[in-house]
Amino acid sequence: MPKILLVEDNEMNRDMLSRRLTRKGFQVEIAIDGGQGVDMAHSENPDLILMDMSLPVKDGWTATKEIKADDSTKDIPIIALTAHAMSGDREQALAAGCDDYDTKPIELPRLLGKIQALLGS
């Protein structure tokens, strides 16, 4: 069962997405801010990270850069999740080290396709 670290500060988004992913067969760990996300990337060794970009403590761009800069976590695929669908946001997320990008509101079939592509399943 692949383990996903969901880094999301919005309780409603967190609850909805974690329940839906669990039903699809994923083990979901939750971090509620960017600092906790970085810590849990090390302690939980997830197969993939879903990273909200607008987070307290440390934003998603900073957290992603820190995860990708560390040899022990640099190979964990990260999908940026953001309500910001502005021109250049995708490029900014990819430049920070994210492996893919998805917009909110989440369309589960689209997100699952991206997760499966990155996990190679």
Salt bridges, closest charged atoms under 4 A:
GLU8 OE1 - LYS104 NZ 2.72
ASP15 OD2 - ARG19 NE 3.15
GLU44 OE1 - LYS3 NZ 3.32
ASP52 OD1 - LYS104 NZ 3.02
GLU66 OE1 - LYS58 NZ 2.85
ASP70 OD2 - HIS42 NE2 2.89
ASP71 OD1 - LYS74 NZ 3.56
ASP99 OD2 - LYS68 NZ 3.00
ASP100 OD1 - ARG90 NH2 3.78
ASP100 OD1 - LYS114 NZ 3.93
ASP102 OD1 - ARG110 NE 2.67
ASP102 OD1 - LYS114 NZ 3.39
GLU107 OE2 - ARG110 NH1 3.45
